[in-house]
């Protein structure tokens, strides 16, 4: 397991065959700063930096901070494919959250007036 966050970022970046420049561009962070984090020259990046890099790498913040997915966090493979398809189609996280809120509202409306 990687000892510091920079090693974990580099591990995920290399697994996805991204160059330093590609990840920096995708995450909208400075390439020099990203390089410094990966080499542990900058060992305490901001949460904003971590969020951007995690999003660009399609990993969770805990995966970057701690190195592994929590044991109780498993996503059905079909759901993973659906989420990946949604991401590839250009749906933003906010649009997806709005859709979920609408679905919850719709379910609540259909349950109103029905005896429980």
C-alpha positions, 0 to 999 in steps of 0.5 A: 500500500502507498505510504502517502497521498502522492503515491496513491495519486500516482498509482491511480494515474498510472493504472489509468495510463494518464500522463501527469499533464493529462491528469493535471488538465483533467483535474484543472490543477497545476501540473507542477503542484500535482508533480510536487504532491506525487513526489511528496514535496507537497505533503498536505494538499487542500481538500479542494485539490483532493476532490478535483483529483479524485473526481478526475481519476474516478475514485473516492476521496477515501481511496486517495486518503487511505488507499483502499475502498472500504470493505463494506462499499461494494457497487453492483457491476450493473450499477457501475456500468450505468454510472459510467454510462451516465458520466460518459454521456455528460451528466453532471453530478448535480444533474444526477442529484437533481434526478434522484431528488425528483425520483424521491419526490415522485415516490412520495407523491404516489404514496400520499393518500394511500393507507399504510 
